[in-house]
């Protein structure tokens, strides 16, 4: 496993690889990340994993400061998987080239997380754009848990890059809670509670699938979850998976949620 810290060194190692898989991460690696890496190793000749906590996608300085970081633990996990390359750049390295034109997200940013985290997705798309310009992978692997992020990245890259994005299923723990680096910040009690919330939301999604009339009860269900589990919900919405428009009868849809527990913000979709 080769650890790389500069763009110059990175290009030297990967420039001749014609089937390179790329897994972008912010560290705090868990089984969800490892599943993405395993997919890349199955499909690609070589795999590159980035570990970089990108400051521009955080709309809250405290959130950025508290984001789980354990580089030694992450490297141990990657080493066990025999990852070919790990890119761990500094911010000065990634952002040394100023952008001539700012990244602009279309009106989809005003829904779900885009509504509650100002500038978040511009930061996400910007850093992915920079990585793809440098790395030029054949495939990039993203998790379904961050579905809105995947949707916006896909819309951006399909016009500009040849990379194919592989969307991988959300990995959950035994309690059905979606794995997330932020889970490391939760108490054991909150992890159990969050698992119960996930199960409730999955059941509610199934009710809507069986009978569309249940969609009218979504605000009522939001109030029920808030009261029962003492959480603060940013949003609970059903949206069409093709364009993230509001749910319409007979469309394939997902139920999206973002809420705070232990003052930690969790997102999921079902």
C-alpha positions in Angstrom: 0.0 0.0 0.0 1.5 3.3 -1.1 0.6 6.4 0.9 0.7 9.6 -1.2 0.5 13.2 0.0 1.2 15.4 -3.1 -0.5 15.7 -6.5 2.8 15.5 -8.3 3.6 12.1 -6.6 0.1 10.9 -7.2 0.2 11.5 -10.9 3.6 9.7 -11.1 2.0 6.5 -9.7 -1.4 6.4 -11.4 -0.9 8.1 -14.8 -0.5 4.8 -16.7 -3.4 2.9 -15.0 -6.2 2.4 -17.4 -8.7 0.8 -15.1 -8.4 2.7 -11.8 -11.1 2.7 -9.2 -11.5 5.7 -6.9 -13.2 5.8 -3.4 -13.4 9.3 -1.9 -13.6 9.4 1.9 -13.2 11.8 4.8 -11.7 9.0 6.9 -13.4 7.7 10.0 -13.6 4.5 8.0 -16.3 1.9 8.8 -17.8 -1.2 7.1 -19.7 1.0 4.6 -16.5 2.5 3.3 -14.8 -0.9 3.2 -17.7 -2.3 1.1 -17.1 0.4 -1.5 -13.4 -0.5 -1.5 -14.1 -4.2 -2.0 -16.4 -3.3 -4.9 -13.6 -1.3 -6.5 -11.1 -4.1 -6.0 -13.5 -6.6 -7.7 -14.1 -4.4 -10.7 -10.8 -2.5 -11.2 -7.2 -3.2 -11.8 -6.0 -0.8 -9.1 -7.8 1.1 -6.3 -7.1 4.5 -4.9 -8.7 5.7 -1.7 -8.6 9.4 -0.6 -8.8 10.5 3.0 -9.5 14.2 3.2 -11.8 16.1 5.5 -12.9 18.9 3.2 -13.5 22.2 5.1 -15.5 23.8 2.3 -18.4 21.3 2.6 -19.0 22.1 6.3 -21.5 24.9 7.1 -20.6 24.6 10.8 -17.1 25.1 12.1 -17.8 23.1 15.2 -19.0 20.2 13.1 -15.8 20.3 11.1 -13.6 20.4 14.2 -15.5 17.5 15.8 -15.6 15.3 12.7 -14.1 11.8 13.6 -10.5 11.5 12.6 -8.2 8.5 13.3 -5.7 8.2 10.5 -3.7 5.3 12.0 -6.9 3.3 12.4 -8.0 4.1 8.9 -4.6 3.1 7.4 -4.7 -0.2 9.3 -8.0 -1.0 7.8 -6.9 -0.1 4.3 -3.7 -2.1 4.7 -5.7 -5.2 5.6 -7.7 -4.8 2.4 -4.5 -4.5 0.3 -5.5 -1.1 -1.1 -3.0 0.0 -3.8 -2.9 3.8 -3.1 -4.0 6.1 -0.4 -4.1 9.8 -1.1 -3.9 12.0 2.0 -3.5 15.6 0.8 -3.3 18.8 2.8 -5.8 21.6 2.1 -3.1 23.8 0.7 -2.3 21.1 -1.9 -5.8 20.6 -3.0 -6.9 24.2 -3.2 -3.7 25.8 -4.4 -5.3 26.3 -7.9 -8.1 28.9 -7.6 -11.2 28.2 -9.6 -11.9 30.6 -12.5 -15.6 29.9 -12.2 -17.4 29.0 -9.0 -19.3 25.7 -8.8 -23.0 26.4 -9.0 -25.6 23.8 -8.1 -29.1 24.0 -9.8 -32.3 24.5 -7.8 -32.0 20.9 -6.4 -29.8 22.4 -3.7 -32.8 24.0 -2.1 -34.3 20.7 -1.0 -33.4 18.1 1.7 -29.8 18.7 2.9 -29.3 21.6 0.5 -32.0 23.6 2.3 -30.5 23.0 5.7 -26.7 23.1 5.0 -25.9 26.2 3.0 -22.9 25.8 0.7 -22.5 22.1 1.6 -23.1 20.6 -1.8 -21.1 23.3 -3.6 -18.2 22.2 -1.4 -18.9 18.5 -2.1 -19.1 18.9 -5.9 -16.1 21.3 -5.9 -13.8 18.8 -4.1 -15.0 15.8 -6.3 -14.4 17.9 -9.4 -10.9 18.7 -8.2 -10.2 15.0 -7.4 -11.5 13.8 -10.7 -9.4 16.4 -12.6 -6.3 15.1 -10.8 -7.0 11.3 -10.7 -9.0 10.7 -13.9 -10.3 7.3 -12.6 -12.4 4.9 -14.8 -14.8 4.3 -11.9 -15.8 6.1 -8.7 -17.7 4.3 -5.9 -20.3 6.2 -3.8 -22.7 5.0 -1.1 -26.5 5.1 -1.4 -26.9 6.6 2.1 -25.8 9.9 0.7 -28.2 9.7 -2.2 -28.7 13.4 -2.7 -24.9 13.9 -2.8 -24.7 11.0 -5.4 -27.5 12.6 -7.5 -25.8 16.0 -7.6 -22.3 14.6 -8.3 -23.7 12.4 -11.1 -25.4 15.4 -12.7 -22.2 17.4 -12.5 -19.7 14.8 -13.7 -21.7 13.3 -16.6 -21.2 16.6 -18.5 -17.5 16.9 -17.8 -15.8 13.6 -17.0 -15.6 10.1 -18.5 -15.8 8.4 -15.1 -18.6 5.9 -14.4 -20.1 6.3 -10.9 -21.0 3.0 -9.2 -23.7 3.5 -6.5 -23.4 0.9 -3.7 -26.0 -0.2 -1.2 -26.2 1.3 2.3 -24.5 -0.9 4.9 -26.4 -1.2 8.2 -25.5 -2.5 11.6 -27.4 -5.3 13.4 -30.0 -2.7 14.7 -30.6 -1.4 11.1 -28.9 1.9 11.7 -27.0 3.1 8.5 -23.3 3.1 9.1 -21.8 6.6 9.2 -18.5 8.1 10.5 -20.7 10.4 12.7 -22.0 7.2 14.5 -18.6 7.2 16.3 -19.8 10.4 18.1 -23.0 8.8 19.5 -23.5 7.2 22.9 -24.5 3.5 23.0 -28.0 4.6 24.1 -28.4 6.9 21.1 -27.1 4.2 18.6 -29.9 1.9 19.9 -32.5 4.7 19.6 -31.3 5.6 16.1 -31.6 1.9 15.1 -35.3 2.0 16.3 -35.9 5.1 14.3 -34.5 3.5 11.2 -36.8 0.5 11.6 -39.8 2.7 12.1 -39.0 4.7 8.9 -38.5 1.5 6.9 -42.0 0.3 8.0 -43.5 3.7 7.1 -41.9 3.5 3.7 -43.4 0.1 3.1 -46.8 1.4 4.2 -46.6 4.2 1.5 -45.6 1.6 -1.1 -48.6 -0.5 -0.3 -51.0 2.4 -0.1 -50.1 5.8 -1.5 -52.7 7.5 0.8 -50.2 7.1 3.7 -48.1 9.9 2.2 -50.7 12.4 3.5 -49.7 11.3 7.1 -46.0 12.1 6.7 -46.1 15.3 8.8 -48.1 13.5 11.4 -45.5 10.7 11.4 -42.7 13.3 11.7 -44.3 14.7 14.9 -44.8 11.2 16.2 -41.1 10.4 15.8 -40.0 13.8 17.3 -42.1 13.2 20.4 -41.4 9.5 20.9 -37.6 9.6 20.5 -37.0 13.2 21.6 -35.2 14.1 18.4 -35.1 17.3 16.2 -36.0 16.5 12.6 -34.8 18.7 9.8 -36.9 16.9 7.2 -38.8 13.8 6.5 -39.8 13.7 2.8 -40.7 11.2 0.0 -39.1 12.1 -3.3 -38.8 10.6 -6.8 -35.4 8.9 -7.2 -35.1 9.9 -10.8 -35.0 13.7 -10.3 -35.7 14.2 -6.5 -39.0 15.9 -7.3 -41.8 15.5 -4.7 -43.4 12.1 -4.6 -46.0 11.3 -7.1 -48.2 8.2 -7.3 -46.6 5.2 -9.2 -43.1 6.7 -9.2 -40.1 5.0 -7.7 -39.3 6.9 -4.6 -37.2 7.1 -1.5 -38.1 8.3 2.0 -35.4 10.8 3.1 -34.7 11.9 6.6 -32.2 14.1 8.5 -32.4 14.5 12.3 -30.3 15.4 15.4 -29.7 12.9 18.2 -27.0 13.6 20.9 -26.6 16.9 19.0 -25.2 14.8 16.1 -26.9 15.1 12.7 -27.7 11.8 11.0 -29.1 11.3 7.5 -30.7 8.2 5.8 -33.0 7.1 3.1 -35.2 4.0 2.6 
